Amino acid sequence: MIELTIGNISKTYPNRAQALRGINRVILLGLCFLLASNDRLKHMLLRVVATLYEPDKGQFFFEDSDVVAQLSHLLQFILDTMF
């Protein structure tokens, strides 16, 4: 089964409101549910995991690859390929 590990992810909005603070989870991908009392929290977490937003701190691994560390390399590759 594919594993997604989220380690101490934090993200702050531009107005300094904290969207995510120290989220730690291990998710086995398949059919899963994301339950939280706050829809904004779920929305921001999914955007960070989808790499639409870069977290302020923390890391997450897809299998054994550190997605946050490789994000800048991936974005540079996309820019080099497109332009």
JOJOUR-V899801 format. One record per residue. D_CENTER is the distance of its C-alpha to the mean C-alpha in Angstrom with 2 decimals. Layout:
# JOJOUR-V899801
d_center=D_CENTER
d_center=D_CENTER
This chain:
# JOJOUR-V899801
d_center=19.32
d_center=15.87
d_center=13.60
d_center=9.86
d_center=9.72
d_center=7.40
d_center=9.51
d_center=10.40
d_center=7.29
d_center=9.23
d_center=9.41
d_center=12.92
d_center=14.58
d_center=17.30
d_center=19.93
d_center=18.59
d_center=17.71
d_center=14.93
d_center=12.29
d_center=10.29
d_center=12.29
d_center=11.95
d_center=9.97
d_center=11.03
d_center=11.24
d_center=12.41
d_center=12.39
d_center=15.08
d_center=14.42
d_center=17.43
d_center=18.36
d_center=16.18
d_center=16.10
d_center=13.72
d_center=16.23
d_center=16.08
d_center=18.86
d_center=17.04
d_center=15.90
d_center=14.12
d_center=11.86
d_center=11.04
d_center=10.81
d_center=8.42
d_center=5.99
d_center=6.57
d_center=6.46
d_center=3.17
d_center=2.73
d_center=6.03
d_center=5.83
d_center=8.20
d_center=7.33
d_center=7.02
d_center=6.56
d_center=10.24
d_center=10.22
d_center=8.98
d_center=7.57
d_center=6.36
d_center=9.07
d_center=10.07
d_center=13.69
d_center=14.73
d_center=12.78
d_center=10.60
d_center=8.08
d_center=7.65
d_center=11.44
d_center=12.25
d_center=10.50
d_center=13.68
d_center=15.92
d_center=14.54
d_center=14.97
d_center=18.37
d_center=19.39
d_center=18.77
d_center=20.75
d_center=23.45
d_center=23.82
d_center=24.12
d_center=26.35
